[in-house]
């Protein structure tokens, strides 16, 4: 009997009421059924013995049904007990494998269906967690074995056969091994890659003719798929050391060979009249920027020019003879244009003029011989010409001479314009601007002492500065008309220099006198007659 002080939960009370009502209804149903059976049996006046037999038979069905229900429920209870024990063992094993705490059964009634359902739910979650951790563990083992394979070392083979989870300590140890070996593999791979790239760069520069098939295979193998065993690493290192030795030997040989070939090439350039802009090979050998292909190209260029020169030797010899004469003419013209030449020390001017007259006769003759050689070559080679800088050799000589004369005319006009502008500026402002004088003469301590400047602290006055007119614009109209070779000795007061012995007169400032001298020229008594470019004896 329940204790009066104990109060059952509301849900339990509802279930108890429901069970009691169901049982009462069942009993009422049995009573009503028996009453209806008696009524039916009364209608047919059934004997009492038959009625008892039928009632016993009906009750037998009831008893059998109840026994079946009890047996089924007993089996159910036994199954719950058995399932709880099985789930308890499975949950305990997985939790222990995962390193988790034991399942808390105190939250549920012992051997209850709720306990079984809670264990089943926990078992499903634990299996999913184990599956994820097992997948991570297998991936870690696979990566570890791949690293061991690339390093050429044996891995812990027992790990590949494990279907259970490793302990936390074993898993942590495996992670550390994988990290350490991965760092070692990365360092070795980087080192081997650097050896291979540097070796490739060297042999691409110097040529790979000295390599054996095995060495070539090592040089161009894909290291991303290679096994970096100690033997393989030694092979890459030895090949790298060999490449360094071959490179130093190649540099020494190529430097000497390149210098000799450049001497020969320069001579062929000159013989074949190759323009400067087409002489593309550098003067000296530079192993940093040049390779064996450049040396091969140099050999091909020399062979080509040798063959070309031998085929066209008469034309090239005539052209080089004309170019040497024309170069001498240019040098003499340049010397003739300098001011120091007009001193005529040792008769150098006469020698230059004499040689110029000789060249004036030799150049047309050399050009005529060159043209004759070109026409002869064209006739013997079916109209084929010998080209120099994109034009036939004789036309190239004419173009060189024509370009030189045009440049001389341009320079002459530039000088005339400069002289004209300078003369106009001096006539307008009376003196050369300060910036021009500074550009012409660099003032030094010795030059300052030799100059005729006024002493420090003294100021020179002139009537033009005292005048109220502007010192920028000219105060007098420039003289228009022809100018004599030298100023008149008896000049007016407007063109005479300031005379300190006669302070009464009005005089022109000194800087205007200097400008007038520059404008009208130097007196004939002080000039030296020198021959010009067109001067004839």
Secondary structure, DSSP 8 states (H G I E B T S, - for coil): ---TT----HHHHHHHHHHHHHHHHHHHHHHHHHHHHHHHHHHTT--HHHHHHHHHHHHHHHHHHHHHHHHHHHHHHHHHHHHHHHHHHHHHHHHHHHT------TTS-TT-HHHHHHHHHHHHHHHHHHHHHHHHHHHHHHHHHHHHHHHT----GGGGG--S---HHHHHHHHHHHHHHHHHHHHHHHHHHHHHHHHHHHHHHH-STT--HHHHHHHTS-GGG----HHHHHHHHHHHHHHHHHHHHHHHHHHHHHHHHHHHHHHHHHHTT--GGG--S-SS--TTT--HHHHHHHHHHHHHHHHHHHHTHHHHHHHHHHHHHHHHHHHHHHHHTSGGGGG-GGGHHHHHHHHHHHHHHHHHHHHHHHHHHHHHHHHHTTT---EETTEEHHHHHHHHHHHHHHHHHHHHHHHHHHHHHHHHHHHHHSS--HHHHHHH----HHHHHHS----TT-----HHHHSSS-SSS-SS----S---SS--SS--TTTS---TT-TTS----HHHHHHHHHHH---GGG------TT---
